[in-house]
């Protein structure tokens, strides 16, 4: 994914060229030249920008997904600019969460985990000289100055952009903290075990940069952003991906494949897929740019929610009371059954692919061999 980002980011122009001046997207390096024209004491307004990315209909009501960015306006010069973080391939959300699986031999894949996983989740940070017309809504969220803005530009160019080259839309929340009351910022931070890495997360990280630089941040009304939340009892780092672990990783995606048509037609069907996998005892894996995770799910397994954008110093709380979710926060675990015959077969395969069943089988074979030779 990082290679994809580097190649795609390098394809972006680093400055306007040609007789018709374009507004972007540019490589973030151009922001350095752009910001050099702003004076240290220039008053700079900070805006949350968004536009409608996709829309589904759930229970005869629209469900919207938005793309967000951070816009800036220099009050002295009246010039504007914008930064965003976006996937390179926007043709399918599934590219961002599900790998393309390759194998040379089915039997080698099943026995030895000889799968190859290719992710097409590349992403890049972009700069616009102005506010693109595609953005339909801007909300003022703060005030800073030219010095802080120039420091932010350096942070984007040298810190954020080089470290983030993949778009990962799923976050993982710890259900063991769901009932916490009087949540402090420290406790709220602990509630999210694995962060997503989307456009909204870039906005959040950027707001924290400005907060720590002394900017005044405040929105007149709540701003809601969409979240895809996976709920877990425990999470651990997965790997190395060889042998047993790689077989289990491939098994999880084979299980997801049983429900793929349903997920593509109705994205909330992913909860059903995860619920049934949980009942079958098949572990869940989540791929991030720098780490893969093995997740022990817990009800309600998965949800799609609008929650308020946490403006620093406030921390995001995935269990906040103020939210609107596509699915209920209670999942019925009794009325879903695994597809036959592959669901039970995958469950049996998972149980046999552990040291205890293998040792038991070896003991039975050895006992039979001893008995046969003694007769």
Residue frames as qw, qx, qy, qz and C-alpha x, y, z in Angstrom:
[[0.000, 0.885, 0.466, 0.000, 0.00, 0.00, 0.00],
 [0.315, -0.777, 0.095, 0.536, 2.82, 2.39, 0.86],
 [0.396, -0.098, 0.596, 0.692, 4.37, 1.81, -2.57],
 [0.187, 0.644, 0.663, 0.333, 1.04, 2.56, -4.24],
 [0.154, -0.923, -0.250, 0.250, 0.80, 5.83, -2.32],
 [0.397, -0.556, 0.315, 0.659, 4.32, 6.91, -3.23],
 [0.326, 0.166, 0.677, 0.639, 3.75, 6.28, -6.91],
 [0.047, 0.761, 0.606, 0.228, 0.34, 7.97, -6.91],
 [0.265, -0.872, -0.143, 0.385, 1.47, 10.95, -4.83],
 [0.399, -0.379, 0.419, 0.723, 4.46, 11.49, -7.10],
 [0.285, 0.439, 0.681, 0.512, 2.03, 11.66, -10.05],
 [0.049, -0.905, -0.401, 0.134, 0.46, 14.79, -8.58],
 [0.414, 0.675, -0.035, 0.609, 1.85, 18.13, -9.81],
 [0.546, -0.358, -0.393, 0.647, 3.93, 20.06, -7.29],
 [0.020, -0.444, -0.091, 0.891, 2.82, 23.48, -8.58],
 [0.559, 0.689, 0.334, -0.319, 0.32, 25.03, -11.01],
 [0.339, -0.271, 0.597, 0.675, 1.49, 24.83, -14.62],
 [0.259, 0.435, 0.725, 0.466, 0.30, 25.72, -18.10],
 [0.033, -0.276, -0.159, -0.947, -1.72, 28.72, -19.27],
 [0.594, -0.503, -0.325, -0.537, -4.89, 27.58, -17.47],
 [0.030, -0.424, 0.699, -0.576, -4.16, 27.73, -13.77],
 [0.659, -0.297, -0.666, -0.187, -5.51, 24.67, -11.99],
 [0.450, -0.659, 0.235, -0.555, -6.56, 24.58, -8.35],
 [0.307, -0.379, 0.839, -0.240, -5.49, 21.02, -7.53],
 [0.768, -0.629, 0.073, 0.097, -5.13, 18.41, -6.36],
 [0.345, 0.770, -0.495, 0.207, -1.43, 19.02, -5.88],
 [0.731, -0.023, -0.542, 0.413, 1.29, 17.09, -4.15],
 [0.473, -0.829, -0.268, 0.131, 1.43, 18.40, -0.57],
 [0.616, -0.155, 0.052, 0.770, 4.94, 19.73, -1.29],
 [0.160, 0.552, 0.316, 0.755, 3.31, 22.64, -3.15],
 [0.423, -0.826, -0.367, -0.066, 1.72, 23.76, 0.12],
 [0.622, -0.421, -0.056, 0.658, 5.18, 24.88, 1.26],
 [0.277, 0.175, 0.303, 0.895, 5.50, 27.33, -1.60],
 [0.221, -0.677, -0.511, -0.481, 1.91, 28.43, -1.13],
 [0.554, -0.736, -0.352, 0.163, 2.26, 29.04, 2.61],
 [0.567, -0.123, -0.037, 0.814, 5.44, 31.09, 2.22],
 [0.050, 0.470, 0.285, 0.834, 3.24, 33.97, 1.01],
 [0.508, -0.740, -0.378, -0.227, 1.35, 34.09, 4.30],
 [0.086, 0.645, -0.430, 0.626, 2.75, 36.33, 7.03],
 [0.317, -0.009, -0.847, 0.427, 3.38, 34.98, 10.57],
 [0.131, 0.229, 0.560, -0.786, 0.70, 37.20, 12.14],
 [0.382, -0.072, -0.514, -0.764, -1.94, 36.67, 9.43],
 [0.577, -0.010, 0.568, -0.587, -5.29, 35.68, 10.97],
 [0.305, 0.135, -0.853, -0.401, -6.25, 32.26, 9.57],
 [0.723, -0.069, 0.270, -0.632, -9.69, 30.68, 9.91],
 [0.058, -0.169, 0.980, 0.090, -10.02, 26.88, 10.01],
 [0.695, 0.120, -0.028, -0.708, -12.99, 25.14, 8.37],
 [0.482, 0.011, 0.876, -0.025, -14.36, 21.61, 8.30],
 [0.459, 0.372, -0.360, -0.722, -15.36, 20.86, 4.71],
 [0.470, 0.050, 0.878, -0.074, -17.44, 17.98, 3.36],
 [0.522, 0.243, -0.367, -0.730, -19.40, 16.64, 0.41],
 [0.871, 0.018, 0.334, -0.361, -21.71, 13.68, -0.15],
 [0.070, -0.467, 0.838, 0.273, -19.69, 10.65, -1.21],
 [0.264, -0.092, -0.913, -0.297, -22.30, 7.89, -1.40],
 [0.523, -0.100, 0.277, -0.800, -25.90, 7.22, -0.43],
 [0.189, -0.108, -0.970, -0.106, -27.83, 4.08, 0.44],
 [0.575, -0.340, -0.119, -0.735, -31.47, 3.50, 1.38],
 [0.239, -0.010, -0.913, 0.332, -32.08, 1.66, 4.67],
 [0.003, -0.522, -0.774, 0.358, -35.63, 1.07, 5.88],
 [0.232, 0.778, 0.494, 0.311, -36.85, 3.54, 3.24],
 [0.206, -0.960, 0.014, 0.187, -34.62, 6.30, 4.66],
 [0.602, 0.699, -0.282, 0.265, -31.39, 7.67, 3.10],
 [0.757, -0.566, 0.114, 0.308, -28.06, 6.82, 4.70],
 [0.431, 0.878, -0.156, 0.134, -25.25, 9.11, 3.62],
 [0.798, -0.285, 0.055, 0.528, -21.48, 8.76, 3.67],
 [0.147, 0.989, -0.028, -0.020, -19.41, 11.95, 3.46],
 [0.743, 0.202, -0.115, 0.627, -15.87, 12.86, 2.51],
 [0.291, -0.942, -0.118, 0.117, -14.28, 15.50, 4.72],
 [0.639, 0.360, -0.098, 0.673, -11.27, 17.80, 4.61],
 [0.370, -0.691, -0.244, 0.571, -9.74, 20.78, 6.38],
 [0.385, 0.722, 0.257, 0.514, -10.02, 24.17, 4.70],
 [0.438, -0.458, -0.183, 0.752, -8.24, 27.43, 5.52],
 [0.239, 0.851, 0.302, 0.357, -8.95, 31.08, 4.82],
 [0.458, -0.094, -0.165, 0.869, -6.41, 33.88, 5.26],
 [0.004, 0.840, 0.501, -0.207, -8.52, 36.81, 6.50],
 [0.185, -0.679, 0.173, 0.689, -5.89, 39.38, 5.43],
 [0.022, -0.301, 0.663, 0.685, -5.45, 38.22, 1.82],
 [0.736, 0.251, 0.197, -0.597, -8.81, 36.41, 1.44],
 [0.476, 0.385, -0.751, -0.248, -6.96, 33.43, -0.06],
 [0.854, -0.206, 0.284, -0.384, -8.10, 29.87, 0.63],
 [0.357, 0.399, -0.838, -0.109, -6.65, 26.37, 0.50],
 [0.875, -0.205, 0.122, -0.421, -7.60, 22.85, 1.51],
 [0.059, 0.410, -0.910, 0.027, -5.95, 19.58, 2.58],
 [0.873, -0.082, 0.086, -0.473, -7.53, 16.15, 2.38],
 [0.236, -0.328, 0.914, 0.035, -6.70, 12.44, 2.68],
 [0.759, 0.316, 0.004, -0.570, -8.32, 10.26, 0.05],
 [0.789, -0.027, 0.599, 0.133, -8.20, 6.72, -1.37],
 [0.048, -0.404, 0.602, 0.687, -6.45, 6.38, -4.72],
 [0.195, -0.153, -0.854, -0.457, -8.93, 3.85, -6.08],
 [0.362, 0.071, 0.414, -0.832, -12.46, 5.01, -5.27],
 [0.485, 0.029, -0.645, -0.589, -14.25, 2.45, -7.43],
 [0.747, -0.322, -0.550, -0.187, -15.17, 0.14, -4.55],
 [0.465, -0.704, 0.345, -0.410, -15.28, 0.33, -0.76],
 [0.986, -0.151, 0.069, -0.011, -14.50, -3.42, -0.70],
 [0.688, 0.519, -0.278, 0.423, -11.00, -2.65, -2.05],
 [0.052, -0.701, 0.397, -0.591, -10.28, -0.85, 1.20],
 [0.641, -0.430, 0.457, -0.442, -11.27, -3.69, 3.52],
 [0.933, 0.032, 0.349, -0.075, -10.95, -6.96, 1.60],
 [0.216, -0.557, 0.649, 0.471, -7.77, -8.24, -0.06],
 [0.776, 0.426, -0.313, -0.344, -7.59, -9.76, -3.51],
 [0.704, -0.383, 0.595, -0.054, -6.68, -13.38, -2.79],
 [0.619, 0.554, -0.505, -0.237, -4.42, -15.35, -5.14],
 [0.700, -0.353, 0.618, -0.058, -3.34, -18.98, -4.96],
 [0.284, 0.458, -0.745, -0.392, -1.52, -21.38, -7.26],
 [0.431, -0.075, -0.894, -0.097, -3.00, -24.52, -5.72],
 [0.611, -0.533, -0.122, -0.573, -6.15, -24.88, -3.61],
 [0.899, -0.284, -0.317, 0.102, -4.69, -27.84, -1.71],
 [0.565, 0.145, -0.311, 0.750, -1.44, -26.02, -0.91],
 [0.168, -0.500, 0.053, -0.848, -3.48, -23.04, 0.25],
 [0.761, -0.477, -0.186, -0.399, -5.66, -25.19, 2.54],
 [0.910, -0.209, -0.261, 0.243, -2.84, -27.30, 3.95],
 [0.653, -0.066, -0.127, 0.744, 0.05, -24.84, 4.11],
 [0.065, -0.849, -0.250, 0.460, -1.62, -21.44, 3.97],
 [0.441, -0.069, 0.454, 0.771, -0.10, -20.78, 0.56],
 [0.215, 0.860, 0.463, 0.031, -2.25, -17.71, -0.15],
 [0.362, 0.058, 0.055, 0.929, -1.12, -14.37, -1.53],
 [0.025, -0.811, -0.531, 0.243, -3.03, -11.30, -0.35],
 [0.320, 0.229, 0.215, 0.894, -3.01, -8.11, -2.40],
 [0.046, -0.721, -0.505, 0.473, -4.52, -4.96, -0.92],
 [0.275, 0.474, 0.360, 0.755, -5.70, -2.10, -3.09],
 [0.327, -0.823, -0.436, 0.161, -6.20, 0.34, -0.24],
 [0.503, 0.062, 0.000, 0.862, -3.64, 2.96, -1.27],
 [0.078, -0.924, -0.370, 0.057, -4.33, 6.55, -0.21],
 [0.505, 0.237, -0.023, 0.829, -2.66, 9.92, -0.45],
 [0.154, -0.724, -0.332, 0.585, -2.72, 13.37, 1.15],
 [0.396, 0.548, 0.424, 0.603, -3.62, 16.16, -1.27],
 [0.160, -0.486, -0.186, 0.839, -3.43, 19.95, -1.36],
 [0.284, 0.707, 0.553, 0.337, -5.78, 22.35, -3.16],
 [0.216, -0.068, -0.020, 0.974, -5.05, 25.98, -3.93],
 [0.428, -0.131, -0.156, -0.880, -8.57, 27.13, -3.07],
 [0.522, 0.051, 0.716, -0.461, -11.75, 25.33, -2.08],
 [0.018, 0.038, 0.868, 0.495, -12.86, 22.76, -4.68],
 [0.498, -0.079, -0.166, -0.847, -16.42, 23.15, -5.97],
 [0.587, -0.130, -0.786, -0.144, -17.14, 19.52, -5.04],
 [0.246, -0.205, -0.707, 0.630, -17.25, 20.54, -1.38],
 [0.203, -0.605, -0.533, -0.556, -20.80, 21.62, -0.60],
 [0.545, -0.795, -0.221, -0.150, -20.54, 22.50, 3.09],
 [0.484, 0.323, -0.442, 0.683, -17.96, 24.37, 5.16],
 [0.560, -0.774, -0.283, -0.090, -18.22, 24.91, 8.92],
 [0.163, 0.737, -0.426, 0.499, -15.88, 27.20, 10.81],
 [0.860, -0.364, -0.345, 0.089, -14.14, 25.29, 13.61],
 [0.680, -0.517, -0.082, 0.513, -11.30, 27.54, 14.71],
 [0.212, 0.966, -0.104, 0.109, -8.89, 30.42, 14.43],
 [0.812, -0.282, 0.104, 0.500, -5.08, 30.37, 14.18],
 [0.040, 0.897, -0.205, -0.391, -2.27, 32.41, 12.64],
 [0.654, 0.668, -0.339, -0.102, 0.21, 32.22, 9.78],
 [0.034, -0.592, 0.785, -0.179, 2.99, 30.81, 11.93],
 [0.611, -0.063, 0.728, -0.305, 0.89, 27.86, 13.12],
 [0.803, 0.511, 0.110, -0.285, -0.40, 27.30, 9.59],
 [0.451, 0.700, -0.553, -0.025, 3.14, 27.09, 8.20],
 [0.250, -0.393, 0.849, -0.249, 4.09, 24.64, 10.96],
 [0.767, 0.206, 0.488, -0.362, 1.02, 22.59, 10.02],
 [0.695, 0.645, -0.244, -0.205, 2.19, 22.50, 6.40],
 [0.158, 0.592, -0.781, 0.117, 5.56, 21.13, 7.52],
 [0.519, -0.142, 0.757, -0.371, 3.79, 18.51, 9.67],
 [0.822, 0.406, 0.214, -0.337, 1.66, 17.34, 6.73],
 [0.590, 0.684, -0.419, -0.087, 4.62, 17.17, 4.33],
 [0.251, 0.542, -0.763, 0.245, 7.18, 15.57, 6.64],
 [0.283, -0.160, 0.817, -0.477, 5.10, 13.63, 9.16],
 [0.679, 0.243, 0.467, -0.512, 1.55, 12.74, 8.19],
 [0.715, 0.550, -0.210, -0.377, 1.83, 12.15, 4.43],
 [0.341, 0.499, -0.797, -0.016, 4.94, 9.91, 4.54],
 [0.189, -0.162, 0.888, -0.387, 3.50, 7.74, 7.34],
 [0.553, 0.340, 0.607, -0.458, -0.02, 7.21, 5.98],
 [0.185, 0.325, -0.653, -0.659, -0.41, 5.52, 2.63],
 [0.178, -0.227, -0.936, -0.202, -3.48, 3.31, 3.11],
 [0.466, -0.252, -0.027, -0.848, -7.19, 3.97, 3.60],
 [0.282, -0.129, -0.934, 0.178, -8.69, 1.84, 6.37],
 [0.342, -0.434, -0.190, -0.811, -12.34, 2.66, 7.17],
 [0.748, -0.441, -0.476, -0.141, -12.97, 0.29, 10.12],
 [0.077, -0.574, 0.555, -0.598, -12.33, 1.12, 13.77],
 [0.631, -0.209, -0.744, 0.071, -12.47, -1.31, 16.70],
 [0.350, -0.605, 0.212, -0.683, -14.15, -0.40, 20.00],
 [0.223, 0.111, -0.891, 0.378, -13.69, -2.16, 23.35],
 [0.537, -0.494, -0.491, -0.476, -17.11, -3.42, 24.57],
 [0.606, -0.327, -0.585, 0.429, -15.70, -3.87, 28.09],
 [0.201, -0.189, -0.223, 0.935, -15.73, -0.07, 28.45],
 [0.088, -0.454, -0.598, -0.655, -19.16, 0.47, 26.90],
 [0.435, -0.729, -0.514, -0.124, -20.91, 1.10, 30.20],
 [0.466, -0.117, -0.290, 0.828, -18.37, 3.54, 31.61],
 [0.082, -0.908, -0.399, -0.098, -19.97, 6.62, 33.14],
 [0.217, -0.947, 0.120, 0.203, -18.50, 10.09, 33.56],
 [0.877, 0.234, 0.144, 0.394, -16.00, 9.28, 30.84],
 [0.275, -0.794, 0.229, 0.492, -12.73, 11.18, 31.05],
 [0.490, 0.745, -0.366, -0.267, -10.57, 11.94, 28.02],
 [0.096, -0.474, 0.875, 0.005, -8.17, 9.19, 29.12],
 [0.544, 0.142, 0.794, -0.233, -10.97, 6.62, 29.33],
 [0.639, 0.661, 0.135, -0.370, -12.47, 7.75, 26.01],
 [0.278, 0.703, -0.614, -0.229, -9.09, 7.33, 24.31],
 [0.252, -0.265, 0.928, -0.073, -8.90, 3.74, 25.62],
 [0.688, 0.319, 0.480, -0.441, -12.30, 2.85, 24.15],
 [0.727, 0.637, -0.172, -0.192, -10.96, 2.74, 20.60],
 [0.806, -0.338, 0.419, 0.245, -8.51, -0.17, 20.38],
 [0.510, 0.068, 0.535, 0.670, -7.77, 0.24, 16.66],
 [0.197, 0.629, 0.072, -0.749, -8.35, 3.54, 14.90],
 [0.676, 0.615, 0.385, 0.127, -9.66, 3.85, 11.39],
 [0.342, -0.388, 0.296, 0.803, -7.59, 5.76, 8.88],
 [0.339, 0.679, 0.599, 0.256, -9.95, 7.82, 6.75],
 [0.183, 0.597, 0.136, 0.769, -10.41, 11.40, 5.62],
 [0.491, -0.790, -0.170, -0.325, -12.18, 12.14, 8.93],
 [0.821, -0.442, -0.080, 0.352, -9.22, 10.82, 10.91],
 [0.527, 0.269, 0.058, 0.804, -6.89, 13.15, 9.03],
 [0.162, -0.736, -0.160, -0.637, -9.17, 16.03, 10.02],
 [0.726, -0.670, -0.148, -0.037, -9.10, 14.91, 13.67],
 [0.788, -0.165, -0.025, 0.593, -5.30, 14.59, 13.72],
 [0.322, 0.478, 0.123, 0.808, -4.99, 18.01, 12.09],
 [0.373, -0.792, -0.168, -0.453, -7.27, 19.63, 14.67],
 [0.801, -0.541, -0.087, 0.242, -5.14, 18.15, 17.45],
 [0.630, 0.172, 0.029, 0.756, -2.06, 19.65, 15.79],
 [0.026, 0.631, 0.115, 0.767, -3.64, 23.10, 15.88],
 [0.635, -0.724, -0.195, -0.186, -4.92, 22.65, 19.42],
 [0.812, -0.357, -0.048, 0.460, -1.42, 21.81, 20.62],
 [0.459, 0.284, 0.113, 0.834, -0.12, 24.82, 18.67],
 [0.092, -0.314, -0.383, 0.864, -2.42, 27.07, 20.69],
 [0.174, -0.232, -0.514, -0.808, -5.27, 27.56, 18.22],
 [0.419, 0.110, 0.488, -0.758, -8.77, 28.40, 19.42],
 [0.198, -0.073, -0.884, -0.418, -11.11, 25.59, 18.31],
 [0.304, 0.318, 0.663, -0.605, -14.89, 25.72, 18.59],
 [0.072, -0.260, -0.723, -0.636, -17.87, 24.97, 16.35],
 [0.392, -0.140, 0.140, -0.898, -21.24, 26.66, 16.86],
 [0.871, -0.028, 0.060, -0.487, -23.13, 23.38, 16.33],
 [0.723, -0.232, 0.647, 0.068, -22.36, 19.67, 16.44],
 [0.466, 0.544, -0.558, -0.419, -20.66, 18.27, 13.34],
 [0.874, -0.091, 0.442, -0.180, -21.43, 14.62, 12.67],
 [0.275, 0.544, -0.732, -0.302, -19.11, 12.20, 10.88],
 [0.937, 0.012, -0.159, -0.311, -19.73, 8.60, 9.88],
 [0.242, -0.537, 0.798, -0.128, -18.00, 5.64, 11.54],
 [0.851, 0.050, -0.477, -0.214, -17.79, 1.94, 10.73],
 [0.329, -0.586, 0.607, -0.424, -17.35, 0.38, 14.17],
 [0.744, 0.012, -0.667, -0.024, -16.38, -3.20, 14.94],
 [0.562, -0.647, 0.260, -0.444, -16.99, -4.23, 18.56],
 [0.681, 0.272, -0.654, 0.185, -14.47, -6.47, 20.30],
 [0.788, -0.611, -0.076, -0.017, -13.83, -8.20, 23.59],
 [0.601, -0.564, 0.359, 0.439, -10.10, -8.56, 22.90],
 [0.620, 0.774, -0.129, 0.003, -7.67, -7.58, 20.16],
 [0.667, -0.516, 0.396, 0.364, -4.15, -8.87, 19.62],
 [0.216, 0.697, -0.507, -0.459, -1.50, -8.38, 16.99],
 [0.943, 0.211, 0.236, -0.100, -1.57, -11.07, 14.32],
 [0.584, 0.704, -0.400, 0.061, 1.38, -12.71, 12.62],
 [0.041, 0.447, -0.575, -0.684, 3.82, -13.72, 11.44],
 [0.778, 0.344, 0.086, -0.518, 1.73, -14.83, 8.49],
 [0.296, 0.383, -0.857, -0.174, 3.11, -18.29, 7.91],
 [0.218, -0.042, -0.971, 0.087, 1.60, -21.74, 8.22],
 [0.135, -0.494, -0.820, 0.256, -1.12, -21.91, 10.88],
 [0.030, 0.577, 0.252, -0.776, -1.76, -18.14, 11.10],
 [0.166, 0.278, -0.492, -0.808, -1.90, -17.75, 7.34],
 [0.157, -0.262, -0.920, -0.248, -4.36, -20.65, 7.05],
 [0.076, -0.605, -0.665, 0.432, -6.63, -19.00, 9.62],
 [0.050, 0.489, -0.079, -0.867, -6.31, -15.62, 7.88],
 [0.195, 0.071, -0.719, -0.664, -7.36, -17.19, 4.57],
 [0.134, -0.387, -0.911, 0.046, -10.17, -19.08, 6.32],
 [0.040, 0.565, 0.416, -0.712, -11.64, -15.83, 7.63],
 [0.226, 0.416, -0.298, -0.829, -11.79, -14.32, 4.16],
 [0.193, -0.091, -0.902, -0.374, -13.28, -17.53, 2.75],
 [0.051, -0.510, -0.783, 0.352, -16.00, -17.22, 5.40],
 [0.127, 0.554, 0.096, -0.817, -16.62, -13.57, 4.45],
 [0.127, 0.186, -0.682, -0.696, -16.85, -14.68, 0.82],
 [0.004, -0.366, -0.930, -0.020, -19.95, -16.73, 1.66],
 [0.015, 0.759, 0.531, -0.375, -21.78, -13.45, 2.39],
 [0.293, -0.222, 0.256, 0.894, -20.16, -11.19, -0.17],
 [0.010, -0.423, -0.631, -0.650, -23.17, -10.84, -2.49],
 [0.325, -0.765, -0.556, 0.029, -25.37, -9.85, 0.45],
 [0.418, -0.575, -0.093, 0.697, -22.83, -7.29, 1.68],
 [0.228, 0.011, 0.425, 0.876, -22.53, -5.72, -1.76],
 [0.148, -0.551, -0.627, -0.530, -26.31, -5.33, -2.06],
 [0.459, -0.815, -0.170, -0.310, -26.86, -4.12, 1.53],
 [0.358, 0.554, -0.563, 0.497, -23.79, -3.01, 3.46],
 [0.520, -0.482, 0.420, -0.567, -25.44, -3.66, 6.85],
 [0.968, 0.014, -0.190, -0.165, -25.43, -7.38, 5.98],
 [0.449, 0.506, -0.621, 0.396, -21.80, -7.38, 7.13],
 [0.429, -0.424, 0.546, -0.582, -23.08, -7.65, 10.71],
 [0.943, 0.015, 0.092, -0.319, -24.82, -10.93, 9.82],
 [0.774, 0.445, -0.418, 0.168, -21.61, -12.24, 8.27],
 [0.138, 0.517, -0.640, 0.552, -19.57, -11.40, 11.38],
 [0.664, -0.301, 0.366, -0.578, -22.26, -12.73, 13.75],
 [0.977, 0.112, -0.064, -0.171, -22.37, -16.11, 12.01],
 [0.608, 0.499, -0.512, 0.344, -18.58, -16.28, 11.85],
 [0.217, -0.509, 0.564, -0.613, -18.50, -15.57, 15.60],
 [0.851, -0.154, 0.252, -0.435, -20.95, -18.42, 16.24],
 [0.930, 0.300, -0.209, 0.034, -18.82, -20.74, 14.11],
 [0.727, -0.584, 0.181, 0.313, -15.68, -19.81, 16.06],
 [0.694, 0.433, 0.167, 0.551, -13.86, -18.36, 13.05],
 [0.387, -0.559, -0.123, 0.723, -11.51, -15.53, 14.09],
 [0.336, 0.916, 0.213, 0.055, -11.75, -12.08, 12.54],
 [0.622, -0.164, 0.131, 0.754, -8.71, -10.34, 11.09],
 [0.175, 0.962, 0.174, -0.120, -8.30, -6.65, 10.35],
 [0.709, 0.199, 0.123, 0.665, -5.57, -5.28, 8.10],
 [0.093, -0.959, -0.031, 0.267, -3.99, -1.93, 8.86],
 [0.503, 0.814, -0.282, 0.071, -1.12, -0.29, 6.99],
 [0.124, 0.655, -0.683, 0.296, 1.51, -1.22, 9.57],
 [0.205, -0.175, 0.885, -0.381, -0.11, -4.07, 11.49],
 [0.563, -0.205, -0.643, -0.477, -2.66, -6.88, 11.19],
 [0.348, -0.266, 0.584, -0.683, -4.95, -7.67, 14.11],
 [0.357, -0.227, -0.896, -0.139, -6.83, -10.75, 15.29],
 [0.336, -0.253, 0.176, -0.890, -10.12, -9.74, 16.87],
 [0.099, -0.294, -0.932, 0.188, -12.37, -11.58, 19.29],
 [0.225, -0.386, -0.320, -0.835, -15.73, -10.03, 18.45],
 [0.003, -0.321, -0.777, 0.541, -18.56, -9.31, 20.88],
 [0.078, 0.735, 0.637, 0.216, -22.17, -8.18, 20.37],
 [0.670, 0.560, 0.318, -0.369, -23.28, -6.02, 18.60],
 [0.786, 0.123, 0.454, 0.401, -20.35, -7.01, 16.31],
 [0.329, 0.107, 0.361, 0.866, -20.60, -4.14, 13.77],
 [0.139, 0.814, 0.506, -0.250, -22.45, -0.90, 13.21],
 [0.353, 0.385, 0.266, 0.810, -22.48, 2.17, 11.02],
 [0.269, -0.772, -0.475, 0.326, -22.98, 5.33, 13.08],
 [0.193, 0.732, 0.002, 0.653, -22.96, 9.09, 12.88],
 [0.590, -0.593, -0.351, 0.420, -21.25, 10.52, 15.95],
 [0.001, -0.997, 0.008, 0.071, -20.19, 14.07, 16.80],
 [0.646, 0.515, -0.266, 0.497, -16.78, 15.14, 15.56],
 [0.650, -0.640, -0.201, 0.357, -14.66, 15.45, 18.70],
 [0.316, 0.829, -0.101, 0.451, -13.08, 18.89, 18.58],
 [0.630, -0.031, -0.478, 0.611, -9.98, 19.09, 20.82],
 [0.030, -0.451, 0.859, -0.240, -9.58, 18.97, 23.71],
 [0.816, -0.019, 0.315, -0.484, -12.58, 16.62, 23.62],
 [0.114, -0.284, 0.927, 0.218, -11.86, 12.95, 22.84],
 [0.612, 0.037, -0.506, -0.607, -14.02, 10.75, 20.65],
 [0.423, -0.114, 0.796, -0.417, -16.23, 8.24, 22.48],
 [0.259, 0.013, -0.813, -0.522, -17.63, 5.42, 20.28],
 [0.233, -0.424, -0.869, 0.102, -20.29, 4.66, 22.92],
 [0.063, 0.068, 0.196, -0.976, -21.52, 8.24, 23.32],
 [0.313, 0.484, 0.731, -0.366, -25.27, 8.61, 23.82],
 [0.382, 0.732, 0.003, -0.564, -25.52, 11.19, 21.03],
 [0.145, -0.274, 0.817, 0.487, -25.38, 9.10, 17.88],
 [0.763, 0.354, 0.073, -0.536, -27.46, 7.82, 14.98],
 [0.289, -0.323, 0.878, 0.206, -26.77, 4.24, 13.87],
 [0.507, 0.173, -0.582, -0.612, -27.94, 2.21, 10.89],
 [0.649, -0.169, -0.739, -0.066, -28.46, -0.85, 13.08],
 [0.636, -0.719, -0.075, -0.269, -29.57, -1.33, 16.68],
 [0.023, 0.671, -0.664, 0.328, -27.01, -1.57, 19.46],
 [0.666, -0.179, 0.674, -0.267, -28.43, -4.98, 20.39],
 [0.412, 0.350, -0.721, -0.435, -27.73, -7.91, 18.04],
 [0.888, -0.085, 0.214, -0.398, -29.96, -10.99, 17.99],
 [0.008, 0.536, -0.836, -0.121, -27.56, -13.91, 18.11],
 [0.529, 0.021, 0.811, -0.247, -30.20, -16.66, 18.02],
 [0.680, 0.547, 0.384, -0.300, -31.95, -16.30, 14.67],
 [0.404, 0.748, -0.450, -0.274, -28.98, -16.52, 12.26],
 [0.910, -0.101, 0.395, 0.070, -27.72, -19.81, 10.83],
 [0.231, -0.540, 0.613, 0.529, -24.62, -20.61, 8.83],
 [0.687, 0.467, -0.279, -0.482, -24.97, -21.37, 5.12],
 [0.804, -0.148, 0.575, 0.011, -24.77, -25.08, 4.34],
 [0.904, -0.312, -0.233, 0.177, -22.53, -26.92, 3.82],
 [0.551, 0.516, -0.261, 0.601, -19.60, -24.47, 3.85],
 [0.314, -0.750, 0.222, -0.539, -20.27, -22.76, 7.17],
 [0.866, -0.437, 0.210, -0.124, -20.06, -25.93, 9.33],
 [0.905, 0.242, -0.044, 0.346, -17.18, -27.22, 7.21],
 [0.286, 0.698, -0.260, 0.603, -15.18, -24.03, 7.83],
 [0.554, -0.671, 0.263, -0.416, -15.95, -24.31, 11.55],
 [0.977, -0.169, 0.111, 0.065, -14.72, -27.91, 11.62],
 [0.715, 0.487, -0.130, 0.484, -11.61, -26.93, 9.70],
 [0.056, -0.777, 0.281, -0.560, -10.89, -24.15, 12.21],
 [0.753, -0.544, 0.258, -0.267, -11.23, -26.50, 15.18],
 [0.974, 0.048, 0.069, 0.211, -9.01, -29.13, 13.64],
 [0.549, 0.619, -0.155, 0.540, -6.36, -26.52, 12.84],
 [0.362, -0.802, 0.300, -0.368, -5.25, -26.27, 16.49],
 [0.169, 0.477, -0.838, 0.204, -2.57, -28.17, 18.44],
 [0.508, -0.139, 0.691, -0.495, -5.03, -30.01, 20.77],
 [0.865, 0.309, 0.151, -0.366, -7.11, -31.74, 18.08],
 [0.606, 0.597, -0.525, -0.030, -3.95, -32.63, 16.18],
 [0.039, -0.434, 0.832, -0.342, -2.37, -34.14, 19.28],
 [0.688, 0.015, 0.530, -0.495, -5.59, -36.02, 20.09],
 [0.840, 0.452, -0.121, -0.276, -5.73, -37.41, 16.57],
 [0.402, 0.579, -0.697, 0.129, -2.08, -38.44, 16.76],
 [0.331, -0.305, 0.773, -0.447, -2.72, -40.15, 20.12],
 [0.828, 0.194, 0.299, -0.433, -5.68, -42.08, 18.67],
 [0.739, 0.551, -0.373, -0.111, -3.62, -43.20, 15.67],
 [0.144, 0.527, -0.786, 0.290, -0.76, -44.25, 17.97],
 [0.560, -0.151, 0.649, -0.493, -3.14, -46.16, 20.27],
 [0.877, 0.337, 0.063, -0.337, -4.70, -47.98, 17.32],
 [0.563, 0.598, -0.570, 0.041, -1.25, -48.85, 16.02],
 [0.126, -0.435, 0.802, -0.390, -0.19, -50.25, 19.42],
 [0.727, 0.035, 0.494, -0.475, -3.37, -52.28, 19.81],
 [0.828, 0.467, -0.170, -0.260, -3.09, -53.68, 16.29],
 [0.427, 0.568, -0.690, 0.139, 0.50, -54.81, 16.81],
 [0.258, -0.325, 0.788, -0.455, -0.28, -56.45, 20.15],
 [0.832, 0.117, 0.242, -0.485, -3.14, -58.59, 18.80]]
